[in-house]
Amino acid sequence: MTTARSNVLIVDDHPILRHGIAQMVAREDDMQVCGEAGSVPEALAFIAAHAVDLAIVDLSLDDRSGMELIRTVHQRHPHVRCLVLSMHDENLHAERALRAGASGYVMKQEATRKIITALRRVRDGHIYLSDALGSQLLQRLAGASAPLAAGAPAQPLGALSDRELEVLRLIGKGMKTGDIARTLNRSVHTIDAHRANIKRKLSLRSAGELAQYAFGLDA
């Protein structure tokens, strides 16, 4: 008896990376790539029109945040399981992604074989995280005072909201307030408020210090 393959959508704004992941998935007998998307609107349109079981989502898309895509997919298409594949440190972003509706998180620096393992685990209804972060989150849920894993970001960066973190990432890309407002579909006044909150939470005194801090992030 032939078992139906799981349909995988790859969402990343780098065509070469999408191609590489597609080749990897194509070697598996139990899954297949049903499509690719380079932006949030493209991904949402594809999911609405096709049978998608799994979506591999990068957090850093050119038009909007992958986190926003995950939230929307979780709300509109809860049967689609999202696996984040990102360059961003999982200690800062994985828990946020899970809250948004993702079912797993893999860093791009990880061995490529982990992507297939993670896809199967997510498809089977489980959560996929690294062993270190999974243990840390379980301890936190159990009420234990777990120490931060090595390399974990210290407060106050972790105190930023998801939107503030996204604004900080775009500042780090060299984008001006107006550009950020258009990218996030928000008013300039709202982005200015986010910038002020970020500076306050990070104890930064000027726009120059904010830009320098943002440029130094691995984002």
C-alpha positions as CSV (number, residue, x, y, z in Angstrom):
1,M,0.0,0.0,0.0
2,T,1.3,3.4,-1.0
3,T,1.3,6.1,1.7
4,A,0.5,9.6,0.6
5,R,3.4,12.0,0.8
6,S,3.2,15.1,3.0
7,N,3.1,18.3,1.0
8,V,5.8,20.8,2.0
9,L,5.8,24.5,1.2
10,I,9.1,26.4,1.4
11,V,8.9,30.0,2.4
12,D,12.2,31.9,2.1
13,D,13.3,35.0,0.1
14,H,16.5,33.4,-1.1
15,P,15.8,31.2,-4.2
16,I,19.1,29.3,-3.9
17,L,18.3,28.3,-0.3
18,R,14.8,27.3,-1.4
19,H,16.3,25.1,-4.1
20,G,18.7,23.4,-1.7
21,I,15.9,22.6,0.7
22,A,13.7,21.4,-2.1
23,Q,16.4,19.0,-3.3
24,M,16.8,17.6,0.2
25,V,13.1,17.0,0.7
26,A,12.8,15.4,-2.8
27,R,15.1,12.6,-1.7
28,E,12.5,11.5,0.9
29,D,9.8,8.9,0.3
30,D,7.3,10.3,2.7
31,M,7.3,14.0,1.7
32,Q,7.4,16.2,-1.3
33,V,7.7,19.9,-2.1
34,C,4.4,21.2,-3.3
35,G,5.5,24.8,-3.8
36,E,7.9,27.7,-3.0
37,A,7.2,31.3,-1.9
38,G,9.4,34.3,-1.4
39,S,7.0,36.6,0.5
40,V,4.1,36.5,3.0
41,P,1.4,37.3,0.5
42,E,2.7,34.7,-1.9
43,A,2.8,32.1,0.8
44,L,-0.7,32.9,2.0
45,A,-2.1,32.8,-1.5
46,F,-0.5,29.4,-2.1
47,I,-1.8,27.9,1.1
48,A,-5.3,29.1,0.4
49,A,-5.2,27.5,-3.1
50,H,-3.3,24.2,-2.5
51,A,-3.2,21.3,-0.1
52,V,-0.3,22.1,2.2
53,D,0.6,19.9,5.2
54,L,3.9,21.5,6.3
55,A,5.5,24.9,5.8
56,I,9.2,25.7,6.3
57,V,9.3,29.4,7.2
58,D,12.2,31.8,7.4
59,L,11.7,34.6,10.0
60,S,13.5,37.2,7.9
61,L,11.4,37.9,4.8
62,D,11.9,41.0,2.7
63,D,8.3,42.2,2.8
64,R,7.1,41.2,6.3
65,S,8.1,39.1,9.2
66,G,7.9,35.4,9.1
67,M,6.4,35.5,12.6
68,E,3.4,37.4,11.1
69,L,3.0,34.7,8.5
70,I,3.0,32.0,11.2
71,R,0.3,33.8,13.2
72,T,-1.9,34.2,10.1
73,V,-1.4,30.6,9.0
74,H,-2.2,29.3,12.5
75,Q,-5.4,31.3,12.5
76,R,-6.6,30.6,9.0
77,H,-5.2,27.2,8.3
78,P,-4.6,25.5,11.7
79,H,-4.0,22.1,10.0
80,V,-0.8,23.5,8.4
81,R,2.2,22.8,10.7
82,C,5.0,25.5,10.5
83,L,8.6,24.7,11.1
84,V,10.9,27.8,11.4
85,L,14.3,27.6,9.7
86,S,16.2,30.7,10.7
87,M,19.6,32.3,11.2
88,H,18.3,33.9,14.4
89,D,19.4,32.6,17.8
90,E,16.7,30.1,19.0
91,N,17.2,31.3,22.6
92,L,15.6,34.6,21.7
93,H,13.2,33.7,18.9
94,A,12.1,30.0,19.3
95,E,9.7,30.6,22.2
96,R,8.2,33.6,20.4
97,A,7.7,31.5,17.3
98,L,6.0,28.8,19.3
99,R,3.6,31.3,20.9
100,A,2.8,32.6,17.4
101,G,1.8,29.1,16.3
102,A,4.9,27.4,15.0
103,S,5.5,23.7,15.8
104,G,9.3,23.7,15.6
105,Y,12.5,25.7,15.2
106,V,15.8,24.8,13.5
107,M,18.7,27.1,13.0
108,K,20.3,27.3,9.6
109,Q,23.6,26.6,11.1
110,E,22.4,23.2,12.2
111,A,23.2,20.0,10.2
112,T,20.9,19.9,7.2
113,R,19.7,16.4,8.1
114,K,18.0,17.9,11.2
115,I,15.5,19.6,8.9
116,I,14.1,16.3,7.7
117,T,14.0,15.0,11.3
118,A,12.2,18.1,12.4
119,L,9.7,18.0,9.6
120,R,8.7,14.4,10.5
121,R,8.4,15.2,14.2
122,V,6.3,18.3,13.5
123,R,4.1,16.4,11.0
124,D,3.5,13.7,13.6
125,G,2.0,16.4,16.0
126,H,5.1,17.0,18.1
127,I,7.2,20.1,18.9
128,Y,10.8,20.1,17.6
129,L,13.5,22.2,19.4
130,S,17.1,21.6,20.2
131,D,17.7,19.4,23.2
132,A,19.2,22.4,25.2
133,L,16.3,24.8,24.5
134,G,13.7,22.0,25.0
135,S,15.0,21.2,28.4
136,Q,15.2,24.9,29.3
137,L,11.6,25.5,28.4
138,L,10.4,22.4,30.2
139,Q,12.1,23.5,33.4
140,R,10.5,27.0,33.0
141,L,7.1,25.4,32.6
142,A,7.7,23.2,35.6
143,G,8.5,26.3,37.7
144,A,12.2,25.6,38.0
145,S,14.6,28.5,37.9
146,A,16.6,27.2,34.9
147,P,19.8,29.1,34.1
148,L,20.1,30.6,30.6
149,A,21.8,28.3,28.1
150,A,25.2,29.4,26.8
151,G,24.9,32.2,24.4
152,A,21.4,33.1,25.4
153,P,20.6,36.8,25.2
154,A,20.3,38.5,28.6
155,Q,17.6,41.0,29.5
156,P,16.6,43.6,28.5
157,L,16.7,42.4,24.9
158,G,14.4,39.5,25.8
159,A,11.9,42.0,27.2
160,L,11.2,43.5,23.8
161,S,7.8,42.7,22.3
162,D,7.7,40.7,19.0
163,R,6.9,43.9,17.1
164,E,9.7,45.9,18.8
165,L,12.1,43.1,18.0
166,E,11.0,43.2,14.4
167,V,11.5,47.0,14.3
168,L,15.0,46.6,15.8
169,R,15.9,44.0,13.1
170,L,14.8,46.4,10.4
171,I,16.8,49.2,11.9
172,G,19.7,46.9,11.8
173,K,19.2,46.5,8.0
174,G,19.6,50.2,7.7
175,M,16.0,51.1,7.1
176,K,14.6,54.5,8.0
177,T,11.4,55.0,10.0
178,G,9.3,55.7,6.9
179,D,10.6,52.5,5.2
180,I,9.9,50.5,8.4
181,A,6.4,51.9,8.5
182,R,5.6,50.9,4.9
183,T,7.2,47.4,5.4
184,L,5.1,46.7,8.5
185,N,2.0,48.5,7.3
186,R,2.0,50.8,10.3
187,S,2.1,54.6,10.7
188,V,5.3,56.5,11.2
189,H,3.9,57.6,14.6
190,T,3.6,54.0,15.6
191,I,7.1,53.2,14.5
192,D,8.4,56.2,16.4
193,A,6.7,54.9,19.5
194,H,8.3,51.5,19.0
195,R,11.7,53.1,18.6
196,A,11.2,55.1,21.8
197,N,10.2,52.0,23.7
198,I,13.2,50.1,22.4
199,K,15.6,52.8,23.5
200,R,14.0,52.9,26.9
201,K,14.1,49.1,27.4
202,L,17.7,48.9,26.2
203,S,18.9,52.0,28.0
204,L,20.0,53.7,24.8
205,R,20.2,57.5,24.8
206,S,20.1,58.4,21.1
207,A,19.1,57.3,17.6
208,G,22.8,56.8,16.9
209,E,23.2,54.4,19.8
210,L,20.0,52.6,18.7
211,A,21.4,52.1,15.2
212,Q,24.7,51.0,16.4
213,Y,23.1,48.4,18.7
214,A,20.8,47.2,15.9
215,F,23.7,46.8,13.4
216,G,25.5,44.7,15.9
217,L,22.7,42.1,16.2
218,D,22.9,38.8,14.4
219,A,19.8,39.7,12.4
